[in-house]
Amino acid sequence: MSSINKFKIGEIVTFKTHPLLYDLEIRGDGKLVPPFMVVKEVYFEDNKKKVVDSSNGKTIAEKTKYTCVFFDDNKSEFKEVVVYESMLRNYTNFFIARIDGKKPVYKIDDNDKISLITEVSNYKNAKYLYGNIIYFKTKKLEILKKRSSIKKIIINKKEENRKTIEHVVNYSTPEFVLCGYKQELGEDLFYPNGDNKKIISKELYKVKWFNSNQMKFSEQYLPMECFIDEQPFTTLVPHNENK
């Protein structure tokens, strides 16, 4: 019997408290904002799992939970967290705006938001090519986050409020180099009665990057669905020009 999961492997999600689910800008301390994450594994609890407290009838758990992965830019390493389904929202609900560089004011243009969401929805999994540069698929979303604050200034002896917009780039990722591949055969994927127990990726990519926190190069296997090979930001010389 197939269980139903709302989010699939490789889908970009975030914790439901993320401010950009509700507005175009972050207000307050940017360090308190949760990361954009990628679904690595889906897990279905069996019927024995207690989801309601029998003493008061209150919900205390859920049947479906997700292992999500994000990049901790302070430690320059990937981290995982297990989150229940109702606590997550996917990328189509994000509000991401751009700054119009030709004007001193912040221009809210919903077309920009739509175009970025469309761009992300068109991401394709990176193809395996040893030595290729690839990208964690949350990279562009993290870099385009913006925070607003109000500053009071005096002009001609009059107090005025000025809105300041700045990028909040925590959780942004470096580029990664492909250096290994393996197939995930998977064990314990079903319960004895045939019900799904978990969903995992069938292909894992090994990536290498410079770990600036430990001043060394790090390597890790992650699902193929975590990465794209389309360069998120253009450069003078394309990253994979000779590939």
C-alpha positions as CSV (number, residue, x, y, z in Angstrom):
1,M,0.0,0.0,0.0
2,S,1.4,3.4,-1.0
3,S,1.4,6.2,1.6
4,I,1.0,9.7,0.4
5,N,3.7,12.3,1.0
6,K,3.2,16.1,0.3
7,F,6.9,16.7,-0.5
8,K,9.1,14.7,-2.7
9,I,12.9,13.9,-2.6
10,G,14.8,17.0,-3.8
11,E,12.0,19.5,-3.1
12,I,13.0,22.8,-1.6
13,V,11.2,23.5,1.6
14,T,11.5,25.7,4.7
15,F,10.2,25.8,8.3
16,K,6.8,27.4,8.3
17,T,8.0,30.4,10.4
18,H,10.2,31.7,7.6
19,P,9.3,35.4,7.1
20,L,9.5,35.3,3.3
21,L,6.5,33.0,3.3
22,Y,4.5,36.0,4.5
23,D,6.2,39.1,3.2
24,L,8.8,40.4,0.6
25,E,11.3,41.3,3.2
26,I,12.8,40.0,6.4
27,R,12.4,42.3,9.5
28,G,14.4,41.9,12.6
29,D,17.5,39.8,13.1
30,G,18.4,37.8,10.0
31,K,20.2,35.2,12.1
32,L,16.8,34.1,13.5
33,V,15.5,33.1,10.0
34,P,15.4,29.4,9.3
35,P,17.2,28.0,6.2
36,F,15.8,26.8,2.9
37,M,16.3,23.1,2.9
38,V,16.1,20.1,0.5
39,V,14.1,17.0,1.3
40,K,16.5,14.1,1.6
41,E,14.3,11.3,2.9
42,V,10.6,10.7,3.5
43,Y,9.6,8.5,6.5
44,F,6.1,7.0,7.2
45,E,5.3,6.0,10.7
46,D,3.5,2.7,11.2
47,N,0.0,2.4,12.8
48,K,1.5,1.9,16.2
49,K,2.9,5.4,16.3
50,K,1.1,7.5,18.8
51,V,-0.1,10.8,17.2
52,V,-2.8,11.8,19.7
53,D,-2.4,12.0,23.5
54,S,-5.1,9.6,24.8
55,S,-5.4,11.5,28.0
56,N,-6.6,14.8,26.4
57,G,-7.2,14.1,22.7
58,K,-4.5,16.6,21.6
59,T,-2.3,15.9,18.5
60,I,1.3,15.4,19.5
61,A,2.9,13.9,16.4
62,E,2.3,13.0,12.7
63,K,2.5,10.0,10.5
64,T,4.8,11.5,7.9
65,K,8.1,13.2,8.5
66,Y,11.0,14.4,6.4
67,T,14.8,14.4,6.7
68,C,15.9,17.7,5.3
69,V,19.4,18.9,4.6
70,F,20.7,22.5,4.6
71,F,24.1,24.2,4.6
72,D,25.5,25.8,7.7
73,D,27.7,28.5,6.3
74,N,29.2,29.3,9.7
75,K,30.7,25.8,10.0
76,S,30.8,25.2,6.2
77,E,29.1,21.9,6.5
78,F,25.8,20.2,5.7
79,K,23.3,19.5,8.5
80,E,20.2,17.4,8.7
81,V,17.0,17.9,10.5
82,V,13.8,15.7,10.8
83,V,10.6,17.7,10.6
84,Y,6.9,16.7,10.5
85,E,5.0,17.5,7.3
86,S,2.7,20.2,8.6
87,M,5.6,22.2,9.8
88,L,7.1,22.6,6.3
89,R,6.2,24.8,3.3
90,N,7.6,24.5,-0.2
91,Y,9.4,27.0,-2.4
92,T,6.3,28.0,-4.4
93,N,5.1,30.0,-1.4
94,F,8.3,32.1,-1.1
95,F,8.3,35.8,-1.7
96,I,11.6,36.9,-3.2
97,A,11.9,40.4,-4.5
98,R,14.8,42.2,-6.3
99,I,16.3,45.7,-5.8
100,D,16.1,48.0,-8.8
101,G,19.6,49.2,-9.1
102,K,18.6,52.2,-11.2
103,K,16.5,53.7,-8.5
104,P,17.3,54.7,-4.9
105,V,14.0,53.1,-3.6
106,Y,13.0,49.5,-3.3
107,K,10.9,48.4,-6.2
108,I,8.4,45.7,-5.4
109,D,7.7,43.9,-8.7
110,D,5.7,40.7,-8.4
111,N,6.9,39.7,-11.9
112,D,10.4,39.3,-10.3
113,K,9.0,37.0,-7.7
114,I,7.2,34.9,-10.2
115,S,10.2,34.7,-12.5
116,L,12.4,33.4,-9.8
117,I,9.9,30.8,-8.6
118,T,9.5,29.7,-12.2
119,E,13.3,29.5,-12.6
120,V,13.5,27.3,-9.5
121,S,10.6,25.1,-10.6
122,N,12.5,24.5,-13.9
123,Y,15.7,23.2,-12.1
124,K,16.9,19.9,-13.4
125,N,19.0,17.4,-11.4
126,A,22.7,17.8,-12.1
127,K,24.1,15.2,-14.5
128,Y,27.1,13.2,-13.2
129,L,30.3,14.3,-14.8
130,Y,33.4,13.8,-12.8
131,G,35.1,17.2,-12.0
132,N,32.1,19.3,-13.0
133,I,31.1,22.2,-10.8
134,I,27.6,21.9,-9.4
135,Y,25.4,23.9,-7.0
136,F,23.2,23.1,-4.0
137,K,19.8,24.1,-5.3
138,T,18.9,26.6,-2.5
139,K,21.9,28.8,-3.4
140,K,20.1,31.5,-5.4
141,L,17.2,31.7,-3.0
142,E,19.5,32.2,0.0
143,I,21.5,34.9,-1.8
144,L,18.5,36.8,-2.9
145,K,16.9,37.1,0.6
146,K,16.5,40.7,1.7
147,R,16.1,42.4,5.0
148,S,14.5,45.8,5.6
149,S,15.1,48.3,8.4
150,I,14.0,51.8,9.2
151,K,16.5,54.5,10.1
152,K,15.6,58.0,11.3
153,I,17.7,60.8,9.8
154,I,17.6,64.6,10.1
155,I,17.2,66.6,6.8
156,N,16.8,70.4,7.1
157,K,16.1,70.0,10.8
158,K,13.3,67.6,10.1
159,E,13.2,64.0,11.1
160,E,12.5,61.5,8.3
161,N,12.3,57.8,8.1
162,R,14.5,56.0,5.5
163,K,14.0,52.4,4.6
164,T,17.2,50.4,4.1
165,I,17.4,47.2,2.2
166,E,20.3,44.7,2.5
167,H,21.0,41.2,1.4
168,V,20.9,38.5,4.1
169,V,23.2,35.7,2.8
170,N,23.3,33.3,5.7
171,Y,23.0,29.6,4.6
172,S,24.5,30.5,1.2
173,T,26.6,27.7,-0.2
174,P,29.9,27.5,-2.1
175,E,30.3,25.8,-5.4
176,F,30.9,22.1,-5.3
177,V,33.0,19.7,-7.4
178,L,31.7,16.3,-8.3
179,C,34.1,13.6,-7.2
180,G,32.2,10.4,-6.7
181,Y,29.0,8.5,-7.4
182,K,27.2,5.5,-5.9
183,Q,23.8,3.9,-6.1
184,E,21.7,3.6,-3.0
185,L,20.2,0.1,-2.9
186,G,18.1,0.9,0.2
187,E,17.2,-1.4,3.0
188,D,14.2,-1.6,5.3
189,L,12.1,0.5,2.8
190,F,8.8,-1.4,3.6
191,Y,6.9,-2.6,6.6
192,P,6.2,-6.4,6.9
193,N,2.7,-5.8,5.6
194,G,4.0,-4.1,2.4
195,D,3.3,-0.5,3.4
196,N,5.9,2.1,2.6
197,K,8.3,2.8,5.4
198,K,10.5,5.4,3.8
199,I,11.4,6.9,0.4
200,I,15.1,7.6,-0.4
201,S,17.1,8.8,-3.4
202,K,18.5,6.0,-5.7
203,E,21.6,7.9,-6.7
204,L,24.1,9.7,-4.5
205,Y,26.7,12.2,-5.6
206,K,30.0,12.8,-3.7
207,V,30.9,16.5,-3.7
208,K,34.1,18.3,-2.5
209,W,34.3,21.9,-1.3
210,F,36.6,24.2,0.6
211,N,35.7,24.2,4.3
212,S,36.6,27.7,5.4
213,N,35.8,27.0,9.0
214,Q,38.2,24.1,9.4
215,M,40.6,25.4,6.7
216,K,40.5,22.1,4.8
217,F,38.6,20.4,1.9
218,S,35.5,18.5,2.9
219,E,33.6,15.7,1.0
220,Q,30.1,14.3,1.4
221,Y,27.6,12.0,-0.4
222,L,24.2,13.6,-0.9
223,P,21.2,12.7,-3.1
224,M,21.5,13.6,-6.7
225,E,18.3,15.6,-6.3
226,C,20.0,18.2,-4.1
227,F,22.1,19.6,-6.9
228,I,21.8,21.4,-10.2
229,D,24.5,22.0,-12.8
230,E,23.0,25.1,-14.4
231,Q,25.0,28.1,-13.1
232,P,22.7,30.2,-10.8
233,F,24.7,33.4,-11.4
234,T,26.6,34.2,-14.6
235,T,30.3,34.9,-14.5
236,L,32.8,36.3,-17.0
237,V,34.0,32.8,-17.7
238,P,31.4,29.9,-17.3
239,H,32.3,27.5,-14.5
240,N,32.1,24.4,-16.8
241,E,33.2,26.0,-20.0
242,N,35.4,23.1,-21.0
243,K,33.0,20.3,-20.0
